[in-house]
Amino acid sequence: MIRHGIGTVTVDKELNVVKVNAGYSGYDLLAKGQSFLDHVRPEDKHLVQEMAEHISDNEPYSLCFRLRDKKEEYNWAIALCNKKETADGDNIQIALQDISDIAEMATESSIDFGTGLLDKKSIVEYAVDKCEHHAGVFNLCILDIDNFKNINDNKGHSFGDEVLKEVSTIIRNIIGSHGKAGRIGGDEIMIIIDDAADNSALRGYLKPIRESVENLHRDQNGFPVITVSIGSARYPTDVSEYDTLFDLADRMLYRAKNRGKNRYVMYNPDIHGQIVDGMYKEENKTVQDATPVDKTKLVLEAIDGFLGCKELDVADQLTKIIATYDLDYVYVFYGNVAKSYSGYKRLESTEVAENKGIKRIVEVTTDISFVRDGDFDALFNANGVFVVDSPEAQLSASMRADRYFTSNDIKHAFIYKMKDVEDGGYVFFYNTNELSRKFPQPDITDFTYLSKMIEVALKTR
């Protein structure tokens, strides 16, 4: 049975009980003045003592240990501890949550003490067993904390540890008795969710996880400090083998990361490609139809959406840009430029669609690793912009770039170099039509503004 909150106990610095709330009184009888350690399993007492020694005024402290209940049975609990200043001195408030639902299937060594979730071996064995014994429909999801290395580097590993515990608590609260979760890597968590036979039902779990994490910490400008990306696949609807199921969910996580992070991607064969003979065949799919809009309106919408509170989807905005400015290709590269974060190509429209102003857009990928070459990098101006309207002349000193432009028949291009996102990146717009005209200066100005806003959105999400 799952208990979502045992209650709260307040102790002094020697771990003697100062106050017990009604919730905890229903869990166990604990008197004022009694040592809280009396109710902790002997092997785990050192964990609570270490908490009391190291807890700081500024950051909460989380830990997992076994706690005695009224029946004098020990159950696994996770505690979120906060230091409180009172008239009587410094006290510690301990908010407790029962996690015995995880421990039911676990040996004492299968709990990951950093998160209170199952460890990698246990969650993988659990998922494999469900596949091998045809345990009904379930979803395998892989969650990754965005920019976790930067969090550790900039805010310290203790803050990173607390983030892991906070995210794990959110996952545990939301999935409840409908699944299990385990830590499979540094900041990667596998979640098994039952009772969600379609993506609409699964969204009921993934959306609140994403939004709850997003609201954990905000910076001075209101932007989320912590976000997560999630990829998911379903057994046996999508695939019936564990290895392929995990690989498919991992690929969807990669898509979520590459589409701007702070999102979840649930496998959909109509969008992401089919499973053929048990193997995933990624395909380019028509993403959507896009209709040109007023350029000024588009830029203002981007300002409000990327810098304000609407949180526009970068990928959706790129399809509007390609339609509005009559571009053939748009790309945003993030981190590893050998793989596009998000890329779109405008197809030739039918006469009917063209009369209605509709542009057919498909998702595409490409490799622009040449942008890392020193001779090409020198071509950007002080604003990080390089406009190409005469490739033969402008790229004569950059052999790989010249070869790329020639092989792709690029006639006019706008490239913006992002400096503020992790590992850098590029925004790349271009036309291949022989009759296309040079980008007018107002469009170049718009592209610069839009690229900068995309950079800000990628940095802050």
C-alpha positions in Angstrom: 0.0 0.0 0.0 1.3 3.5 -0.8 1.2 6.3 1.7 1.8 9.7 0.2 2.9 11.5 3.3 3.5 10.1 6.7 3.6 13.5 8.4 6.1 16.0 9.7 8.3 15.8 12.8 10.3 18.8 14.2 13.5 18.0 16.1 16.2 19.9 17.8 19.9 19.7 16.7 20.3 16.7 19.0 17.4 15.0 17.1 15.1 15.1 20.1 11.4 15.6 19.2 10.1 19.1 19.5 6.8 18.8 17.7 4.8 16.2 15.8 1.9 17.0 13.4 -1.4 15.1 13.3 -0.3 13.1 10.2 2.7 11.5 11.9 0.7 10.9 15.1 -1.5 8.6 13.0 1.6 6.7 11.8 3.5 6.2 15.0 3.4 7.4 18.6 6.2 9.8 19.2 6.4 11.9 22.3 7.9 15.3 22.8 11.4 15.1 24.1 11.9 11.5 22.9 14.8 10.9 20.5 13.7 10.6 16.9 16.5 8.1 16.4 14.6 5.6 18.6 12.2 5.1 15.7 14.9 4.7 13.0 16.3 1.3 12.1 19.7 1.0 13.9 21.6 0.4 10.6 20.2 3.7 9.2 20.7 6.0 12.3 24.1 7.3 10.9 22.3 8.7 7.9 20.0 10.8 10.1 22.9 11.9 12.2 24.8 13.0 9.1 21.8 15.0 8.0 21.7 16.9 11.3 25.4 17.6 11.1 25.5 18.8 7.5 22.1 20.5 6.9 22.5 24.2 6.0 20.3 27.2 6.4 19.9 27.7 2.6 19.3 24.3 1.2 16.9 21.4 2.1 18.5 18.0 2.8 16.9 14.7 1.5 17.7 11.2 2.6 16.2 7.7 2.7 16.0 5.4 5.7 13.8 2.9 7.4 11.3 4.1 9.9 9.3 2.3 12.5 5.5 2.4 12.5 2.8 1.6 15.2 3.1 -2.1 14.4 6.8 -1.8 15.1 7.6 -2.7 11.5 10.3 -0.8 9.6 9.2 0.8 6.3 11.3 2.7 3.8 10.8 6.5 3.9 12.2 9.5 2.2 12.7 12.6 4.2 12.9 16.2 3.1 14.6 18.2 5.9 14.7 21.9 6.4 16.5 23.9 9.0 14.2 26.3 11.0 15.2 29.1 13.3 13.0 29.4 16.4 13.1 31.3 19.7 14.5 28.1 21.3 17.3 27.8 18.8 17.8 25.9 15.5 15.3 23.1 14.8 15.0 20.7 11.9 11.6 20.1 10.2 11.5 16.6 8.7 8.7 15.9 6.2 8.3 12.2 5.7 6.9 10.1 2.8 6.5 6.3 2.8 8.2 4.6 -0.2 7.5 1.0 0.8 5.7 0.5 -2.5 9.1 0.5 -4.1 10.7 -1.6 -1.4 8.0 -4.3 -1.8 9.9 -5.8 -4.7 13.3 -4.7 -3.6 16.1 -6.2 -1.5 17.8 -3.8 0.9 20.6 -3.3 -1.6 18.3 -2.4 -4.5 17.2 1.1 -3.4 19.1 4.0 -4.9 19.9 6.1 -1.9 20.4 9.2 -3.9 16.8 9.3 -5.1 14.8 6.8 -3.0 13.9 5.0 -6.3 14.9 1.6 -7.4 18.5 1.2 -8.6 19.3 0.4 -12.2 19.5 -3.4 -11.8 16.1 -3.6 -10.1 14.1 -1.4 -12.5 15.6 -3.0 -15.6 14.8 -6.5 -14.2 11.3 -5.3 -13.4 10.8 -4.1 -17.0 12.4 -7.2 -18.6 10.2 -9.4 -16.5 7.0 -7.5 -17.6 8.0 -8.0 -21.2 8.9 -11.7 -20.9 5.7 -12.6 -19.0 3.4 -10.5 -21.1 2.2 -8.4 -18.2 -0.2 -6.4 -20.2 0.1 -2.9 -21.7 2.7 -0.6 -20.1 4.8 2.4 -21.0 8.5 2.6 -20.7 9.7 6.2 -20.3 13.2 7.6 -19.9 13.5 10.9 -18.2 16.6 13.1 -18.2 17.3 16.3 -16.3 18.2 19.0 -18.8 21.6 20.6 -18.6 22.4 18.6 -15.4 26.2 19.0 -15.8 25.7 22.8 -15.9 23.6 22.6 -12.8 26.3 20.8 -10.9 29.1 23.0 -12.3 27.3 26.3 -11.6 25.3 25.5 -8.4 27.3 22.8 -6.8 26.9 19.0 -6.6 24.9 19.3 -3.3 22.3 21.3 -5.2 22.4 18.7 -8.0 21.8 15.9 -5.5 18.8 17.8 -4.1 17.4 18.3 -7.6 17.6 14.6 -8.2 15.7 13.9 -5.0 13.1 16.5 -5.7 12.5 15.2 -9.3 12.3 11.6 -7.9 9.7 12.7 -5.3 7.6 14.3 -8.0 7.7 11.2 -10.2 6.8 8.9 -7.2 3.9 11.2 -6.2 2.4 11.4 -9.7 2.7 7.7 -10.8 1.6 6.5 -7.4 0.5 2.9 -7.6 0.3 3.0 -11.4 4.0 2.1 -12.0 7.5 2.1 -10.7 10.6 4.2 -11.3 14.4 3.6 -11.0 17.6 5.5 -11.5 19.5 4.1 -14.5 22.3 6.7 -14.8 23.6 9.9 -13.3 20.5 11.9 -13.9 18.5 9.4 -16.0 15.4 7.8 -14.6 13.4 4.9 -16.1 9.7 5.1 -15.4 7.3 2.2 -16.0 3.7 3.4 -16.2 0.7 1.0 -16.3 -2.9 1.9 -16.9 -2.2 4.2 -19.9 -3.2 2.4 -23.0 -2.9 5.4 -25.4 -0.9 8.6 -25.6 -3.8 10.7 -24.3 -3.8 8.7 -21.0 0.0 8.7 -20.8 0.0 12.5 -21.2 -2.0 12.6 -17.9 1.2 11.4 -16.2 4.0 13.0 -18.2 2.5 16.5 -18.4 2.2 17.0 -14.7 5.7 15.6 -14.2 7.2 18.1 -16.6 5.2 21.0 -15.3 5.9 20.2 -11.6 9.6 20.0 -12.2 9.5 23.2 -14.2 8.0 25.0 -11.2 10.5 23.7 -8.6 12.9 26.6 -9.0 12.7 29.8 -10.9 15.4 32.4 -11.5 15.0 36.2 -10.9 13.4 36.6 -14.4 10.8 33.8 -13.8 12.5 31.3 -16.0 12.7 27.6 -14.8 16.0 26.6 -13.5 15.3 22.9 -13.6 13.5 21.1 -16.5 13.3 17.5 -17.8 13.0 15.8 -21.1 11.1 12.5 -21.5 10.8 9.9 -24.2 8.3 7.0 -24.2 7.3 3.8 -26.0 4.6 1.3 -25.3 4.6 -2.5 -24.8 3.3 -4.4 -26.7 1.6 -1.9 -28.9 4.8 -0.5 -30.3 7.3 -3.4 -29.8 7.3 -6.5 -27.7 11.0 -6.9 -26.9 12.6 -5.1 -24.0 15.8 -4.0 -25.8 13.8 -2.6 -28.7 11.3 -0.9 -26.4 14.1 0.8 -24.4 15.9 1.8 -27.6 12.7 3.3 -29.0 12.0 5.3 -25.8 15.6 6.5 -25.8 15.3 7.7 -29.4 12.2 9.7 -28.4 14.2 11.2 -25.5 16.8 12.2 -28.0 14.1 13.9 -30.0 12.8 15.7 -27.0 16.3 17.0 -26.2 16.9 18.0 -29.8 13.5 19.8 -30.1 14.4 22.3 -27.3 14.2 20.2 -24.0 11.6 20.7 -21.3 9.2 18.4 -23.2 8.1 14.8 -23.6 7.9 12.9 -26.9 5.6 9.9 -27.0 6.3 7.5 -29.9 3.8 7.9 -32.7 4.4 5.8 -35.9 2.6 8.3 -38.1 5.1 11.0 -37.0 8.3 9.2 -36.0 8.5 6.3 -38.4 7.4 2.6 -38.5 8.7 -0.5 -36.7 9.6 -3.0 -39.4 10.6 -6.5 -38.4 11.2 -5.4 -34.9 13.5 -2.5 -36.0 12.7 1.2 -35.8 12.8 2.9 -39.2 13.0 6.6 -38.7 11.4 8.5 -41.5 10.8 12.1 -42.5 7.2 12.9 -42.1 5.0 15.8 -43.1 5.0 17.9 -39.9 2.2 20.3 -40.7 0.8 22.8 -43.2 1.9 26.4 -42.5 0.4 29.6 -43.8 2.4 32.9 -44.1 1.6 35.6 -41.6 2.4 39.2 -41.3 6.2 39.5 -40.7 5.9 42.2 -38.0 3.2 40.1 -36.2 5.5 37.0 -36.4 8.4 38.8 -34.8 6.2 40.3 -32.0 4.6 36.9 -31.4 8.1 35.5 -31.1 9.1 38.2 -28.6 6.1 37.4 -26.5 6.4 33.7 -26.8 10.1 33.2 -26.4 10.8 36.1 -23.9 7.4 36.4 -22.3 5.1 33.8 -20.7 3.6 32.0 -23.6 6.5 29.6 -24.1 6.2 29.0 -27.9 7.4 25.8 -29.3 10.7 26.5 -31.2 9.9 23.8 -33.8 6.4 25.2 -34.4 7.8 28.7 -34.8 10.3 27.5 -37.4 7.6 26.2 -39.6 5.9 29.7 -39.5 9.2 31.3 -40.4 9.8 29.1 -43.4 6.3 29.9 -44.7 6.3 33.6 -43.9 9.7 34.4 -45.5 9.3 31.9 -48.3 12.4 29.9 -47.3 13.3 26.5 -48.7 15.1 25.2 -45.5 15.4 26.2 -41.9 17.5 24.6 -39.2 18.5 25.1 -35.7 21.6 23.1 -34.5 22.2 22.6 -30.9 25.4 21.3 -29.3 26.6 18.5 -31.7 26.1 20.2 -35.1 26.5 16.8 -36.8 22.8 16.2 -36.0 20.1 18.9 -36.5 18.1 19.9 -33.4 15.2 20.8 -35.7 15.1 21.1 -39.4 12.4 21.7 -42.0 12.1 21.8 -45.7 9.3 23.4 -47.8 7.9 21.1 -50.4 6.6 22.2 -53.7 2.9 23.1 -53.1 0.1 22.0 -55.2 -1.8 24.6 -57.2 -4.7 24.4 -54.8 -2.6 24.7 -51.7 -0.6 27.6 -53.3 -3.8 29.5 -54.1 -4.7 29.2 -50.4 -1.2 30.3 -49.3 -0.6 26.9 -47.6 3.0 25.6 -47.4 3.7 21.9 -47.0 6.5 21.4 -44.5 8.5 18.2 -43.8 11.1 17.5 -41.1 14.7 16.9 -42.4 18.2 16.5 -41.1 21.6 17.5 -42.4 25.3 17.7 -41.3 26.9 21.2 -41.2 30.0 20.3 -39.3 31.9 22.6 -41.5 30.8 25.5 -39.4 33.4 24.5 -36.8 36.2 25.0 -39.3 38.3 28.1 -38.4 38.2 29.5 -41.9 34.4 29.5 -41.9 34.1 30.7 -38.3 36.1 33.8 -39.2 33.3 34.9 -41.6 30.8 35.8 -38.9 30.4 39.5 -38.0 30.4 40.9 -34.5 26.7 40.1 -34.0 27.4 36.4 -34.9 25.7 36.8 -38.3 26.9 35.6 -41.8 24.8 36.4 -44.8 25.7 34.5 -48.0 24.4 35.9 -51.3 27.3 35.0 -53.5 28.5 31.6 -52.4 31.2 31.1 -55.0 33.0 34.3 -54.0 32.3 34.4 -50.3 33.2 30.7 -49.6 36.3 30.4 -51.8 38.6 30.2 -48.7 36.4 27.6 -46.9 36.6 24.4 -48.9 34.2 22.2 -46.9 31.6 25.0 -46.7 31.9 25.7 -50.4 31.4 22.0 -51.1 28.3 21.8 -48.9 26.7 24.9 -50.5 27.5 23.5 -54.0 26.2 20.0 -53.3 22.9 21.4 -51.8 22.5 24.1 -54.5 22.3 26.9 -51.9 21.9 30.3 -53.5 21.2 32.5 -50.5 21.7 31.8 -46.8 21.5 33.4 -43.4 23.6 31.8 -40.5 23.5 32.9 -36.9 26.1 31.6 -34.4 24.6 31.0 -30.9 27.1 31.6 -28.1 25.0 31.5 -25.0 23.5 28.0 -25.3 25.3 24.9 -24.0 28.2 23.9 -26.5 27.1 26.6 -28.8 24.9 26.2 -31.9 23.7 27.7 -35.1 20.5 29.0 -36.8 20.6 28.4 -40.5 18.1 29.6 -43.1 18.6 29.2 -46.9 17.1 29.1 -50.3 18.0 26.8 -53.2 15.8 28.2 -55.9 17.8 29.6 -58.8 15.2 32.5 -59.1 15.3 33.3 -55.4 16.4 36.9 -54.7 18.8 38.1 -52.1 17.4 38.5 -48.6 16.4 42.2 -48.2 17.8 44.0 -45.2 14.5 44.1 -43.3 14.4 40.3 -43.5 18.0 40.0 -42.4 17.1 42.2 -39.4 14.1 40.0 -38.6 16.2 36.8 -38.9 18.7 38.3 -36.5 16.0 39.1 -33.9 14.3 35.8 -34.4 17.6 33.9 -34.1 18.5 35.7 -30.9 15.1 34.9 -29.4 15.5 31.3 -30.3 18.9 31.3 -28.6 17.4 32.8 -25.4 14.6 30.2 -25.4 17.1 27.4 -25.8 19.2 28.7 -23.0 16.4 29.2 -20.5 14.3 26.1 -21.1 
